Amino acid sequence: MVKRYDVFLVNLDRTPSDDPKNTRPAVVASPDELNRNVESVIIAPLSSTNARYPTRIPVDFLGSERFVILDQLQAIDGSRLVKKIGEIESRSQEEITNRLLELFA
């Protein structure tokens, strides 16, 4: 099952295929209840950009600083999730949740 804060390679090709060419890492932002019950998943891109904005949460992932880009959330079909490559550490999970609450409260 896909869980909130899992990091996946996501197929962002215009037309999904078995041989994705445009894959990017992204963090699952949708709550687990949604992930269990619908086919779509809400993701936030994970980037190495160094642009500092309040909606970009720094995280340590795969040994380097990355940013969860909450200002680029998107809903995708779950079939676009290619491969799980990790998960966000618990300290950063809380910061992501708090920022999402600020954005949508």
N, CA and C atoms as an extended XYZ file, in Angstrom:
315
Properties=species:S:1:pos:R:3:atomname:S:1:resname:S:1:resid:I:1 pbc="F F F"
N         0.832       -1.197        0.000 N   MET     1
C         0.000        0.000        0.000 CA  MET     1
C         0.871        1.253        0.000 C   MET     1
N         0.438        2.237       -0.726 N   VAL     2
C         1.094        3.537       -0.759 CA  VAL     2
C         0.768        4.260        0.540 C   VAL     2
N         1.789        4.849        1.169 N   LYS     3
C         1.582        5.561        2.424 CA  LYS     3
C         2.071        6.994        2.307 C   LYS     3
N         1.426        7.856        3.081 N   ARG     4
C         1.842        9.256        3.136 CA  ARG     4
C         3.311        9.318        3.554 C   ARG     4
N         4.057       10.179        2.909 N   TYR     5
C         5.479       10.429        3.120 CA  TYR     5
C         6.393        9.396        2.467 C   TYR     5
N         5.829        8.411        1.748 N   ASP     6
C         6.672        7.552        0.916 CA  ASP     6
C         7.205        8.394       -0.237 C   ASP     6
N         8.400        8.056       -0.699 N   VAL     7
C         8.983        8.731       -1.859 CA  VAL     7
C         9.016        7.727       -3.005 C   VAL     7
N         8.444        8.116       -4.125 N   PHE     8
C         8.371        7.267       -5.310 CA  PHE     8
C         9.013        7.964       -6.498 C   PHE     8
N         9.525        7.168       -7.420 N   LEU     9
C         9.776        7.677       -8.756 CA  LEU     9
C         8.421        7.703       -9.431 C   LEU     9
N         8.081        8.819      -10.056 N   VAL    10
C         6.767        9.014      -10.658 CA  VAL    10
C         6.927        9.198      -12.160 C   VAL    10
N         6.122        8.475      -12.914 N   ASN    11
C         6.108        8.583      -14.369 CA  ASN    11
C         5.303        9.822      -14.750 C   ASN    11
N         5.986       10.822      -15.273 N   LEU    12
C         5.321       12.064      -15.664 CA  LEU    12
C         5.213       12.203      -17.179 C   LEU    12
N         5.408       11.100      -17.912 N   ASP    13
C         5.222       11.137      -19.365 CA  ASP    13
C         3.799       11.555      -19.683 C   ASP    13
N         3.624       12.240      -20.807 N   ARG    14
C         2.282       12.668      -21.220 CA  ARG    14
C         1.338       11.469      -21.308 C   ARG    14
N         1.814       10.386      -21.913 N   THR    15
C         1.052        9.149      -21.998 CA  THR    15
C         1.851        8.064      -21.285 C   THR    15
N         1.342        7.538      -20.175 N   PRO    16
C         2.088        6.518      -19.440 CA  PRO    16
C         2.345        5.279      -20.298 C   PRO    16
N         3.526        4.696      -20.112 N   SER    17
C         3.863        3.472      -20.824 CA  SER    17
C         4.669        2.578      -19.893 C   SER    17
N         4.982        1.375      -20.367 N   ASP    18
C         5.782        0.460      -19.563 CA  ASP    18
C         7.244        0.885      -19.506 C   ASP    18
N         7.641        1.823      -20.367 N   ASP    19
C         9.010        2.301      -20.428 CA  ASP    19
C         9.032        3.816      -20.191 C   ASP    19
N         8.848        4.236      -18.910 N   PRO    20
C         8.780        5.670      -18.634 CA  PRO    20
C        10.119        6.347      -18.899 C   PRO    20
N        10.063        7.503      -19.551 N   LYS    21
C        11.270        8.257      -19.858 CA  LYS    21
C        11.415        9.480      -18.958 C   LYS    21
N        10.308        9.986      -18.466 N   ASN    22
C        10.304       11.193      -17.649 CA  ASN    22
C         9.873       10.837      -16.227 C   ASN    22
N        10.796       10.297      -15.447 N   THR    23
C        10.473        9.956      -14.063 CA  THR    23
C        11.171       10.931      -13.129 C   THR    23
N        10.458       11.312      -12.101 N   ARG    24
C        10.979       12.237      -11.100 CA  ARG    24
C        10.598       11.723       -9.719 C   ARG    24
N        11.416       12.028       -8.700 N   PRO    25
C        11.034       11.648       -7.346 CA  PRO    25
C         9.945       12.581       -6.816 C   PRO    25
N         9.038       12.009       -6.054 N   ALA    26
C         7.963       12.793       -5.449 CA  ALA    26
C         7.548       12.150       -4.135 C   ALA    26
N         7.033       12.973       -3.244 N   VAL    27
C         6.565       12.534       -1.932 CA  VAL    27
C         5.054       12.409       -1.976 C   VAL    27
N         4.537       11.320       -1.449 N   VAL    28
C         3.086       11.150       -1.344 CA  VAL    28
C         2.585       12.078       -0.240 C   VAL    28
N         1.695       12.995       -0.592 N   ALA    29
C         1.162       13.966        0.356 CA  ALA    29
C        -0.268       13.638        0.782 C   ALA    29
N        -0.940       12.771        0.038 N   SER    30
C        -2.329       12.443        0.370 CA  SER    30
C        -2.382       11.551        1.613 C   SER    30
N        -3.437       11.706        2.415 N   PRO    31
C        -3.562       10.898        3.632 CA  PRO    31
C        -3.779        9.422        3.308 C   PRO    31
N        -3.393        8.568        4.241 N   ASP    32
C        -3.469        7.117        4.039 CA  ASP    32
C        -4.880        6.633        3.733 C   ASP    32
N        -5.895        7.236        4.354 N   GLU    33
C        -7.276        6.817        4.073 CA  GLU    33
C        -7.616        7.025        2.601 C   GLU    33
N        -7.200        8.152        2.050 N   LEU    34
C        -7.414        8.412        0.626 CA  LEU    34
C        -6.622        7.410       -0.218 C   LEU    34
N        -5.376        7.170        0.160 N   ASN    35
C        -4.525        6.243       -0.593 CA  ASN    35
C        -5.099        4.822       -0.616 C   ASN    35
N        -5.799        4.440        0.440 N   ARG    36
C        -6.404        3.100        0.507 CA  ARG    36
C        -7.676        2.979       -0.334 C   ARG    36
N        -8.369        4.084       -0.550 N   ASN    37
C        -9.722        3.995       -1.093 CA  ASN    37
C        -9.946        4.564       -2.490 C   ASN    37
N        -8.996        5.283       -3.031 N   VAL    38
C        -9.165        5.819       -4.385 CA  VAL    38
C        -7.921        5.503       -5.213 C   VAL    38
N        -8.070        5.595       -6.510 N   GLU    39
C        -6.978        5.246       -7.423 CA  GLU    39
C        -5.956        6.369       -7.595 C   GLU    39
N        -6.320        7.589       -7.214 N   SER    40
C        -5.393        8.700       -7.388 CA  SER    40
C        -4.601        8.956       -6.108 C   SER    40
N        -3.468        9.638       -6.281 N   VAL    41
C        -2.562        9.962       -5.183 CA  VAL    41
C        -2.149       11.419       -5.347 C   VAL    41
N        -2.073       12.145       -4.247 N   ILE    42
C        -1.586       13.517       -4.296 CA  ILE    42
C        -0.094       13.488       -3.982 C   ILE    42
N         0.695       14.100       -4.873 N   ILE    43
C         2.148       14.089       -4.703 CA  ILE    43
C         2.705       15.506       -4.661 C   ILE    43
N         3.886       15.624       -4.072 N   ALA    44
C         4.669       16.860       -4.091 CA  ALA    44
C         6.043       16.504       -4.640 C   ALA    44
N         6.520       17.220       -5.648 N   PRO    45
C         7.836       16.911       -6.197 CA  PRO    45
C         8.935       17.039       -5.145 C   PRO    45
N         9.963       16.246       -5.310 N   LEU    46
C        11.157       16.306       -4.463 CA  LEU    46
C        12.284       16.783       -5.366 C   LEU    46
N        12.930       17.873       -4.976 N   SER    47
C        13.910       18.495       -5.866 CA  SER    47
C        15.180       18.853       -5.115 C   SER    47
N        16.248       19.033       -5.857 N   SER    48
C        17.506       19.476       -5.257 CA  SER    48
C        17.689       20.984       -5.407 C   SER    48
N        16.664       21.671       -5.868 N   THR    49
C        16.740       23.123       -6.034 CA  THR    49
C        17.129       23.785       -4.719 C   THR    49
N        17.821       24.891       -4.818 N   ASN    50
C        18.189       25.592       -3.584 CA  ASN    50
C        17.385       26.875       -3.395 C   ASN    50
N        16.304       27.024       -4.146 N   ALA    51
C        15.421       28.179       -3.974 CA  ALA    51
C        14.680       28.026       -2.651 C   ALA    51
N        14.817       29.001       -1.797 N   ARG    52
C        14.208       28.941       -0.462 CA  ARG    52
C        12.880       29.700       -0.461 C   ARG    52
N        11.789       28.969       -0.236 N   TYR    53
C        10.454       29.536       -0.108 CA  TYR    53
C         9.772       28.845        1.067 C   TYR    53
N         8.804       29.492        1.680 N   PRO    54
C         8.104       28.864        2.807 CA  PRO    54
C         7.385       27.558        2.428 C   PRO    54
N         7.072       27.389        1.140 N   THR    55
C         6.366       26.181        0.708 CA  THR    55
C         7.321       25.077        0.259 C   THR    55
N         8.608       25.260        0.474 N   ARG    56
C         9.612       24.260        0.090 CA  ARG    56
C        10.329       23.800        1.348 C   ARG    56
N        10.059       22.555        1.718 N   ILE    57
C        10.535       22.020        2.989 CA  ILE    57
C        11.843       21.261        2.779 C   ILE    57
N        12.933       21.696        3.437 N   PRO    58
C        14.190       20.961        3.289 CA  PRO    58
C        14.126       19.623        4.027 C   PRO    58
N        14.631       18.583        3.372 N   VAL    59
C        14.691       17.245        3.965 CA  VAL    59
C        16.036       16.621        3.599 C   VAL    59
N        16.481       15.707        4.440 N   ASP    60
C        17.664       14.926        4.103 CA  ASP    60
C        17.170       13.642        3.449 C   ASP    60
N        17.519       13.449        2.184 N   PHE    61
C        17.072       12.259        1.467 CA  PHE    61
C        18.211       11.735        0.618 C   PHE    61
N        18.503       10.467        0.773 N   LEU    62
C        19.585        9.803        0.045 CA  LEU    62
C        20.914       10.530        0.231 C   LEU    62
N        21.142       10.998        1.460 N   GLY    63
C        22.421       11.586        1.810 CA  GLY    63
C        22.655       13.010        1.362 C   GLY    63
N        21.634       13.680        0.868 N   SER    64
C        21.807       15.084        0.496 CA  SER    64
C        20.542       15.875        0.782 C   SER    64
N        20.692       17.197        0.817 N   GLU    65
C        19.545       18.050        1.083 CA  GLU    65
C        18.684       18.151       -0.170 C   GLU    65
N        17.413       17.891        0.010 N   ARG    66
C        16.411       18.017       -1.057 CA  ARG    66
C        15.280       18.885       -0.509 C   ARG    66
N        14.345       19.227       -1.388 N   PHE    67
C        13.220       20.046       -0.968 CA  PHE    67
C        11.915       19.429       -1.439 C   PHE    67
N        10.955       19.317       -0.524 N   VAL    68
C         9.595       18.906       -0.868 CA  VAL    68
C         8.884       20.181       -1.297 C   VAL    68
N         8.426       20.205       -2.548 N   ILE    69
C         7.873       21.429       -3.131 CA  ILE    69
C         6.348       21.409       -3.013 C   ILE    69
N         5.857       21.983       -1.922 N   LEU    70
C         4.426       21.943       -1.634 CA  LEU    70
C         3.613       22.901       -2.496 C   LEU    70
N         4.259       23.840       -3.184 N   ASP    71
C         3.511       24.732       -4.065 CA  ASP    71
C         3.296       24.126       -5.449 C   ASP    71
N         3.689       22.852       -5.624 N   GLN    72
C         3.458       22.167       -6.897 CA  GLN    72
C         2.752       20.825       -6.684 C   GLN    72
N         1.834       20.778       -5.729 N   LEU    73
C         1.050       19.563       -5.496 CA  LEU    73
C         0.261       19.198       -6.743 C   LEU    73
N         0.127       17.894       -6.981 N   GLN    74
C        -0.736       17.453       -8.072 CA  GLN    74
C        -1.297       16.074       -7.765 C   GLN    74
N        -2.474       15.837       -8.301 N   ALA    75
C        -3.097       14.512       -8.175 CA  ALA    75
C        -2.753       13.724       -9.429 C   ALA    75
N        -2.310       12.486       -9.214 N   ILE    76
C        -1.971       11.610      -10.327 CA  ILE    76
C        -2.644       10.267      -10.124 C   ILE    76
N        -2.782        9.519      -11.183 N   ASP    77
C        -3.274        8.159      -11.073 CA  ASP    77
C        -2.197        7.320      -10.402 C   ASP    77
N        -2.593        6.440       -9.510 N   GLY    78
C        -1.643        5.600       -8.788 CA  GLY    78
C        -0.782        4.730       -9.684 C   GLY    78
N        -1.250        4.464      -10.893 N   SER    79
C        -0.467        3.650      -11.821 CA  SER    79
C         0.801        4.363      -12.284 C   SER    79
N         0.905        5.669      -12.049 N   ARG    80
C         2.096        6.421      -12.436 CA  ARG    80
C         3.240        6.269      -11.426 C   ARG    80
N         2.958        5.663      -10.276 N   LEU    81
C         4.015        5.423       -9.291 CA  LEU    81
C         4.858        4.250       -9.781 C   LEU    81
N         6.109        4.519      -10.125 N   VAL    82
C         6.963        3.506      -10.739 CA  VAL    82
C         7.615        2.621       -9.694 C   VAL    82
N         8.249        3.238       -8.695 N   LYS    83
C         9.028        2.467       -7.728 CA  LYS    83
C         9.218        3.282       -6.458 C   LYS    83
N         8.998        2.643       -5.304 N   LYS    84
C         9.262        3.311       -4.030 CA  LYS    84
C        10.773        3.358       -3.831 C   LYS    84
N        11.281        4.559       -3.495 N   ILE    85
C        12.718        4.701       -3.286 CA  ILE    85
C        13.076        5.137       -1.873 C   ILE    85
N        12.081        5.276       -1.007 N   GLY    86
C        12.360        5.634        0.384 CA  GLY    86
C        11.170        6.292        1.034 C   GLY    86
N        11.447        6.948        2.152 N   GLU    87
C        10.410        7.716        2.841 CA  GLU    87
C        11.064        8.882        3.561 C   GLU    87
N        10.259        9.884        3.843 N   ILE    88
C        10.732       11.086        4.520 CA  ILE    88
C        10.828       10.800        6.017 C   ILE    88
N        11.911       11.276        6.646 N   GLU    89
C        12.114       11.034        8.083 CA  GLU    89
C        11.038       11.742        8.912 C   GLU    89
N        10.768       11.205       10.093 N   SER    90
C         9.633       11.653       10.906 CA  SER    90
C         9.712       13.133       11.281 C   SER    90
N        10.898       13.659       11.523 N   ARG    91
C        11.027       15.076       11.875 CA  ARG    91
C        10.500       15.957       10.750 C   ARG    91
N        10.818       15.614        9.527 N   SER    92
C        10.357       16.400        8.376 CA  SER    92
C         8.891       16.145        8.070 C   SER    92
N         8.383       14.963        8.395 N   GLN    93
C         6.962       14.666        8.186 CA  GLN    93
C         6.100       15.667        8.941 C   GLN    93
N         6.473       15.948       10.176 N   GLU    94
C         5.705       16.889       10.986 CA  GLU    94
C         5.741       18.290       10.374 C   GLU    94
N         6.892       18.695        9.880 N   GLU    95
C         7.006       20.015        9.261 CA  GLU    95
C         6.162       20.105        7.986 C   GLU    95
N         6.154       19.039        7.192 N   ILE    96
C         5.330       19.011        5.975 CA  ILE    96
C         3.851       19.110        6.338 C   ILE    96
N         3.431       18.340        7.319 N   THR    97
C         2.028       18.359        7.754 CA  THR    97
C         1.633       19.757        8.229 C   THR    97
N         2.475       20.374        9.038 N   ASN    98
C         2.166       21.722        9.550 CA  ASN    98
C         2.066       22.728        8.412 C   ASN    98
N         2.945       22.631        7.424 N   ARG    99
C         2.910       23.569        6.306 CA  ARG    99
C         1.668       23.350        5.452 C   ARG    99
N         1.277       22.097        5.256 N   LEU   100
C         0.040       21.811        4.517 CA  LEU   100
C        -1.169       22.382        5.245 C   LEU   100
N        -1.183       22.275        6.571 N   LEU   101
C        -2.274       22.862        7.357 CA  LEU   101
C        -2.330       24.373        7.181 C   LEU   101
N        -1.174       25.024        7.155 N   GLU   102
C        -1.135       26.461        6.933 CA  GLU   102
C        -1.665       26.824        5.552 C   GLU   102
N        -1.308       26.023        4.561 N   LEU   103
C        -1.730       26.306        3.194 CA  LEU   103
C        -3.231       26.156        2.993 C   LEU   103
N        -3.836       25.184        3.648 N   PHE   104
C        -5.232       24.852        3.366 CA  PHE   104
C        -6.188       25.131        4.510 C   PHE   104
N        -5.728       25.731        5.596 N   ALA   105
C        -6.623       26.019        6.719 CA  ALA   105
C        -7.301       27.349        6.548 C   ALA   105
